[in-house]
Amino acid sequence: MDLDPAKPLQNQPSVDLSVAPVTPDSTPYMRQKHFWQLKSIILLPLLLFLVCLLAAGYVLSQQPVVQKLAINVLPLLYPSTHLNRVEPSPVPTASPLSILTDSLDLQKRIFFLRKPDKNKADLVEGWTILPNAGNEQKVDLPLLSFGYKWPESSLVFYSTTDNTDTVFVKNLNTLKTESIQPIQGLDPQVIVNINLSGLNYSSSDGKYFIFSVGFEKACPTEVDGRPVTRTDSGPCLPDPMPNVPQGMYLYDMSTQTKTLLSSENSLISNWDLVNMKLYFIHAGYNGAGLDEIDLQTKQIKRIENAKTFGYAAFPMDKTNQLIRIAAETSDSGTVSSFSSISVIDRSTNQATEIDSGAWGDIQPFASFSPDQKYVLYERTFHLEGGMSAERIYRLEPTTGQKKQLTPDSITESYSVRGVWLDAQTYITLVDTIEKEYYNGNNFLVSIDVVSGKITRLTPKNDVYRFSSF
């Protein structure tokens, strides 16, 4: 209660000091001092937190991978922060010897081989390109014999000219390389030649690959001090031959074991990784047909026997159908020359012929889209001078309709030994043809199998190999 200075002291109301004693902290000055101390205790940590948040935002905004995160999230946390909404700068084109480090970038890249000097047969380089953006980049690999990479994978399977007995697997994400020698323990004088015949000879998940193996030895240059003149160009064979059969093997990366698929010539049909099966075409003279191997148990069983000399088959699990390519020559004199492609209903074994021609007109290759809605196959057109060009046709198995996708060119030949980017986009190699020979000037294209649009990917005609050997 306040005193009134206009009244006499005795008329002033009494003040009970026991109720409100005056202490040092109860004066107006001290109460104000405590108020500011309290504010400083609360505000200083808050300011420190905001400064740290701003610093973190600045650091994050400098990183291309998370720049958008910093731009969009930080203003919500701290409205007074004004970050420039600038999209990340495009990754500059790397120098030829640079390594790809962005996993999302490299997994979308198409891998191909290039010969920088056509006069040097052993000089083969690995390159990658983005299907929709170009930006070619050289991959840091040794001199290659072959090399393959699936889209959406960072693994490159390759072999070098100096190590013919080894398959190398390089992870472009981690830059680590694994070396695999499937055949070991032989006489040191025996030369082991390992080969992967194409991209389809490795599984897209990187857990398996198919290799063929052959043996030879260094040919003698002299016998009893006299030089030896070779009368043939073939290799010299070991005598005795190794006790390991020559042929085609499945290699399991997880168990580091190999399984003999065939001791004769065989082709990979397709991988069914959902059901853990691999289909391959036994194309030898003895018992040709379609076989299946269980990738877990490694048990092999026959799906169907070939009834013609020329034969290929491609099962489609989603539609329970099978694409069969059959052909005969007229050498036997009992049948007319022909080649055909048919769709087989596996539940009824009913066959519907889609296309046919003479021997060699329908090539024994096919590739179906991931959803199995479309099947691509090759037709051969014979040109002057004994040359030929392949053209790609699209088949719809459920309707039986077919359509030619590539042009009637006499200078370009298209292959169905390519790779699908998605259910509509197919990447393949185009060979350019001159009048008397294939000149080796090849390039990559992207084909929209729905519209038929063909887009060139590599600017120059300098692709050596793509997805097949």
C-alpha positions in Angstrom: 0.0 0.0 0.0 1.4 3.5 -1.0 1.6 6.5 1.5 -0.2 9.7 0.6 2.3 12.6 1.1 -0.7 15.1 1.5 -2.0 13.5 4.7 -0.5 13.7 8.1 1.7 10.8 9.1 -0.7 9.7 11.9 -3.6 9.6 9.4 -1.7 7.3 7.0 -2.7 3.6 7.0 -0.4 1.3 8.8 1.9 -1.0 7.0 2.4 -4.5 8.3 6.1 -5.1 7.5 5.8 -8.7 8.6 3.7 -9.4 5.6 5.8 -7.7 3.0 9.3 -7.3 4.3 11.7 -5.3 2.2 14.5 -7.6 0.9 17.4 -6.8 -1.4 15.7 -8.7 -4.3 12.3 -7.1 -3.9 13.3 -3.6 -5.0 12.2 -2.5 -8.5 15.8 -2.3 -9.7 16.6 -5.8 -8.5 13.4 -7.3 -9.9 14.3 -5.8 -13.3 17.8 -7.1 -13.1 16.5 -10.6 -12.4 14.1 -10.3 -15.3 16.9 -9.6 -17.8 19.0 -12.4 -16.3 16.1 -14.8 -16.8 15.7 -13.6 -20.4 19.4 -14.1 -21.1 19.3 -17.6 -19.7 16.4 -18.5 -22.1 17.5 -16.5 -25.2 21.2 -17.4 -25.3 20.6 -21.2 -25.8 17.8 -20.4 -28.3 20.1 -18.1 -30.3 22.9 -20.7 -30.1 20.5 -23.3 -31.5 19.4 -21.1 -34.3 23.0 -20.2 -35.2 23.9 -23.9 -35.4 20.8 -24.6 -37.5 21.9 -21.9 -39.9 25.4 -23.2 -40.1 24.1 -26.7 -40.7 21.8 -25.4 -43.4 24.7 -23.7 -45.1 26.8 -26.9 -45.1 23.9 -28.9 -46.4 23.2 -26.4 -49.1 26.7 -26.9 -50.5 26.2 -30.7 -51.1 24.6 -31.5 -54.5 22.9 -34.7 -53.3 21.0 -33.0 -50.4 20.8 -29.4 -51.7 17.1 -29.6 -52.3 16.6 -30.9 -48.7 18.3 -27.8 -47.3 16.4 -25.4 -49.6 12.9 -26.8 -48.8 13.2 -27.9 -45.1 15.2 -25.1 -43.5 12.8 -22.3 -44.2 10.1 -24.3 -42.5 12.2 -24.7 -39.4 13.4 -21.1 -39.3 11.3 -18.7 -41.4 13.8 -15.8 -41.3 16.3 -17.9 -43.2 16.2 -17.0 -46.9 18.0 -19.5 -49.1 18.2 -19.0 -52.8 16.1 -21.7 -54.6 18.7 -22.7 -57.1 18.8 -26.2 -58.5 22.1 -28.1 -58.2 24.5 -27.3 -60.9 24.8 -30.2 -63.4 27.7 -32.5 -62.8 30.5 -31.4 -65.1 31.7 -33.8 -67.7 34.5 -35.7 -66.1 37.9 -36.1 -67.6 38.4 -39.5 -69.5 40.2 -41.1 -66.6 37.8 -40.1 -63.9 35.8 -42.6 -61.9 32.0 -42.4 -61.6 31.1 -41.9 -57.9 27.4 -41.0 -58.0 25.6 -44.3 -57.5 22.3 -43.2 -59.0 24.1 -41.8 -62.0 26.3 -44.7 -62.7 23.6 -47.3 -62.2 21.6 -45.8 -65.0 24.5 -45.7 -67.3 24.9 -48.0 -70.3 28.3 -49.7 -70.5 30.0 -50.3 -73.9 33.5 -51.0 -75.3 35.5 -48.7 -77.6 38.7 -49.1 -79.6 40.5 -45.8 -79.6 43.0 -47.1 -82.2 41.6 -49.7 -84.7 45.2 -50.6 -85.6 45.8 -51.9 -82.1 43.7 -55.0 -81.6 44.4 -55.4 -77.9 43.5 -51.8 -77.0 39.9 -51.9 -75.8 38.4 -49.4 -73.3 35.3 -49.4 -71.2 32.9 -46.4 -71.5 29.5 -45.5 -70.1 26.8 -43.2 -71.3 23.5 -41.9 -69.8 20.6 -43.1 -72.2 18.8 -39.8 -72.0 21.5 -37.3 -71.4 24.7 -38.4 -73.1 27.7 -37.4 -71.0 30.1 -40.2 -72.1 32.7 -41.1 -69.5 35.6 -43.5 -69.6 35.8 -46.1 -66.8 39.1 -46.8 -65.1 39.7 -50.4 -66.2 42.7 -52.3 -67.7 42.9 -53.3 -71.3 39.8 -55.4 -71.9 38.9 -58.6 -73.8 35.2 -58.1 -72.9 33.1 -56.2 -70.4 29.4 -56.1 -69.6 27.2 -54.2 -67.1 23.5 -54.3 -66.5 21.5 -51.1 -66.2 20.6 -50.4 -62.6 23.7 -52.2 -61.5 27.1 -51.0 -60.5 28.9 -54.2 -61.3 31.1 -54.6 -64.4 32.0 -58.2 -65.4 35.2 -58.1 -67.5 38.3 -60.0 -68.6 41.7 -58.6 -69.6 44.1 -59.5 -72.4 46.7 -60.5 -69.8 44.6 -62.7 -67.6 42.6 -65.0 -69.9 41.9 -67.4 -67.0 40.2 -64.8 -64.8 36.8 -63.1 -64.6 37.0 -59.7 -62.8 34.0 -58.0 -61.2 34.4 -54.3 -60.4 31.9 -52.4 -58.3 31.8 -48.8 -59.6 30.3 -47.6 -56.3 33.0 -48.9 -54.0 35.8 -49.1 -56.7 36.6 -52.6 -55.3 37.5 -55.4 -57.8 37.0 -59.1 -57.2 39.0 -61.6 -59.3 37.7 -65.1 -59.9 39.5 -68.0 -61.3 36.9 -70.7 -62.0 39.3 -73.3 -63.2 42.4 -74.0 -61.0 44.9 -76.7 -60.3 46.0 -77.4 -63.9 49.4 -77.9 -65.3 51.1 -74.4 -65.4 51.8 -74.9 -69.1 48.1 -75.2 -69.9 46.6 -71.9 -71.1 43.0 -71.5 -69.7 40.7 -69.3 -71.8 37.6 -68.0 -70.0 34.9 -66.2 -71.9 31.6 -64.5 -71.2 29.7 -64.4 -74.5 27.4 -61.5 -73.6 25.5 -59.4 -71.1 22.9 -62.1 -70.7 25.6 -64.5 -69.5 25.5 -62.8 -66.1 22.4 -62.4 -64.0 21.1 -58.9 -63.4 21.5 -59.2 -59.7 25.2 -59.9 -60.0 25.0 -63.3 -58.2 25.7 -65.6 -61.1 27.6 -65.7 -64.4 28.0 -68.2 -67.3 31.4 -68.8 -68.7 32.8 -71.1 -71.4 36.3 -72.5 -71.1 38.8 -73.9 -73.5 42.4 -75.1 -73.2 45.5 -74.7 -75.3 49.3 -74.5 -74.9 52.1 -72.4 -76.4 53.0 -73.8 -79.8 56.6 -74.9 -80.2 58.8 -72.7 -82.4 61.4 -75.4 -83.1 61.9 -79.1 -82.8 65.3 -80.7 -82.4 66.9 -77.3 -83.2 64.9 -76.8 -86.4 62.2 -74.1 -86.7 58.7 -75.3 -87.0 56.4 -74.0 -89.7 52.8 -74.0 -88.8 50.4 -75.1 -91.5 47.2 -74.1 -89.7 46.1 -71.1 -87.7 44.5 -73.0 -84.8 45.9 -73.2 -81.3 48.1 -76.0 -80.1 46.2 -78.3 -77.7 47.6 -79.8 -74.5 48.5 -83.5 -74.5 47.0 -84.9 -72.5 44.0 -82.7 -72.1 43.1 -81.5 -68.6 40.5 -83.7 -66.7 38.2 -80.6 -66.6 35.6 -80.8 -69.3 35.6 -78.0 -71.9 32.2 -76.4 -72.2 29.8 -73.9 -70.6 29.5 -73.5 -66.8 27.3 -71.7 -64.3 29.3 -70.0 -61.5 27.6 -69.2 -58.2 29.3 -66.1 -56.6 27.9 -66.8 -53.1 29.2 -70.4 -52.9 32.2 -69.9 -55.3 31.2 -73.1 -57.1 30.8 -74.0 -60.8 28.3 -76.3 -62.4 28.7 -77.8 -65.9 25.7 -76.9 -68.1 26.9 -78.4 -71.4 30.0 -79.7 -73.0 28.7 -78.6 -76.4 27.7 -75.3 -77.8 24.8 -73.7 -75.9 23.0 -70.3 -75.7 21.4 -68.5 -72.8 17.7 -68.3 -73.2 16.6 -66.2 -70.2 16.9 -65.8 -66.4 13.9 -66.2 -64.1 15.3 -64.8 -60.9 11.9 -64.7 -59.2 11.6 -68.5 -59.4 15.4 -69.0 -59.2 15.7 -70.6 -62.6 17.9 -70.3 -65.7 16.9 -71.5 -69.1 19.5 -72.4 -71.7 19.4 -73.8 -75.2 21.5 -76.9 -75.8 22.4 -76.4 -79.4 24.8 -79.3 -80.0 24.4 -82.2 -82.4 23.5 -84.6 -79.5 20.1 -84.0 -77.9 19.4 -80.3 -78.8 16.6 -78.7 -76.8 15.6 -76.4 -74.0 17.0 -77.1 -70.5 16.3 -75.5 -67.1 18.6 -75.4 -64.1 17.5 -74.7 -60.6 19.8 -71.9 -59.3 19.5 -73.2 -55.7 19.8 -77.0 -56.1 21.8 -76.9 -59.4 19.6 -79.6 -60.8 19.1 -79.6 -64.6 16.0 -80.9 -66.4 14.8 -80.9 -70.0 11.9 -78.7 -70.9 11.5 -79.8 -74.5 13.4 -81.5 -77.3 14.3 -79.8 -80.5 12.5 -81.3 -83.5 14.5 -79.3 -86.1 18.1 -78.7 -86.9 17.9 -75.0 -86.1 16.3 -74.3 -82.8 15.8 -71.7 -80.0 13.2 -71.3 -77.3 12.4 -68.6 -74.8 9.9 -69.3 -71.9 7.8 -66.5 -70.5 6.6 -67.2 -67.0 4.2 -64.3 -66.7 2.1 -65.4 -69.7 2.8 -69.1 -69.5 4.0 -69.0 -73.1 7.1 -70.0 -75.0 8.7 -68.4 -78.1 10.0 -71.1 -80.4 12.3 -70.5 -83.4 12.7 -73.5 -85.7 14.7 -73.9 -88.9 15.8 -76.5 -91.4 18.3 -76.5 -94.3 17.7 -78.3 -97.5 21.0 -80.3 -97.1 19.2 -83.4 -96.0 17.0 -83.5 -99.0 14.0 -84.6 -97.0 12.6 -81.2 -96.0 12.5 -77.8 -97.6 14.6 -75.0 -96.3 12.7 -72.8 -93.8 12.8 -70.7 -90.6 9.9 -69.6 -88.4 8.9 -68.1 -85.1 5.9 -69.3 -83.2 4.1 -68.6 -79.9 3.4 -71.8 -77.8 0.7 -72.0 -75.2 2.4 -74.0 -72.5 -0.8 -75.2 -71.0 -2.2 -76.7 -74.2 1.1 -76.9 -76.2 -0.8 -75.2 -79.1 1.5 -73.4 -81.5 0.7 -70.2 -83.5 3.1 -69.3 -86.2 3.9 -65.6 -86.4 6.5 -65.3 -89.1 8.4 -67.5 -91.5 10.9 -67.5 -94.4 13.8 -69.4 -95.8 16.7 -70.8 -93.8 18.4 -68.0 -92.0 15.7 -65.4 -92.5 14.5 -65.7 -88.9 17.5 -65.5 -86.6 17.7 -67.7 -83.4 17.5 -64.7 -81.1 14.7 -63.0 -79.2 14.3 -60.6 -76.3 11.1 -59.9 -74.4 10.2 -56.8 -72.3 10.2 -57.0 -68.5 6.4 -57.2 -68.4 6.6 -59.8 -71.3 4.1 -57.7 -73.3 6.5 -57.4 -76.3 9.0 -59.8 -77.9 11.7 -58.5 -80.3 13.1 -60.8 -83.0 15.4 -60.4 -86.0 14.7 -60.9 -89.7 17.6 -61.1 -92.2 17.5 -59.3 -95.5 20.1 -60.3 -98.1 22.0 -57.5 -99.8 24.1 -57.4 -102.9 27.6 -58.9 -102.7 26.6 -61.5 -100.2 26.1 -59.1 -97.4 23.0 -59.0 -95.2 21.3 -56.7 -92.7 19.1 -57.6 -89.7 15.9 -55.7 -89.0 14.0 -55.8 -85.7 10.4 -56.8 -85.5 8.0 -56.4 -82.5 5.7 -59.3 -81.6 2.8 -59.1 -79.2 2.5 -62.7 -77.9 -1.1 -62.4 -76.5 -2.5 -61.1 -79.8 0.0 -62.5 -82.4 0.4 -59.1 -84.0 3.8 -58.2 -85.4 5.3 -54.9 -86.6 8.7 -53.9 -88.2 10.5 -51.4 -85.9 13.7 -50.6 -87.8 14.0 -49.2 -91.3 14.7 -51.1 -94.5 18.3 -49.9 -94.5 21.1 -51.3 -96.7 23.8 -49.6 -94.6 22.6 -50.4 -91.1 22.0 -53.7 -89.3 20.1 -53.9 -86.0 20.5 -56.5 -83.2 18.1 -57.9 -80.6 21.0 -58.8 -78.4 20.6 -55.6 -76.4 19.0 -54.6 -73.1 15.7 -53.2 -71.8 15.8 -50.0 -69.8 12.1 -50.4 -69.0 9.0 -52.1 -70.5 9.0 -49.7 -73.5 12.7 -48.8 -74.1 15.3 -51.0 -75.7 19.0 -50.2 -76.1 20.9 -52.0 -78.9 23.9 -51.8 -81.2 23.7 -50.8 -84.9 26.4 -52.1 -87.3 27.1 -49.9 -90.3 27.6 -51.8 -93.5 29.7 -51.1 -96.6 29.4 -52.9 -99.9 32.0 -55.6 -99.2 32.4 -55.9 -95.5 31.2 -54.8 -92.1 33.4 -51.9 -91.3 33.1 -52.0 -87.6 31.8 -48.5 -87.3 29.0 -49.1 -84.8 26.8 -46.9 -82.6 24.1 -47.3 -79.9 20.5 -46.4 -80.3 17.4 -46.3 -78.0 14.2 -47.8 -79.5 10.7 -46.9 -78.2 9.0 -50.2 -79.0 5.6 -48.7 -78.7 6.0 -45.7 -81.0 8.9 -47.1 -83.0 11.0 -43.9 -82.5 14.7 -44.5 -82.8 17.1 -42.2 -80.9 20.8 -42.3 -81.5 22.9 -42.3 -78.3 26.5 -42.3 -79.2 27.5 -39.4 -81.5 30.3 -41.2 -83.3 30.4 -44.6 -85.1 33.1 -45.9 -82.7 31.4 -48.5 -80.5 33.3 -51.8 -80.6 31.0 -54.0 -78.5 27.9 -53.6 -76.4 26.0 -56.5 -74.9 27.3 -59.4 -77.0 30.7 -60.9 -77.7 
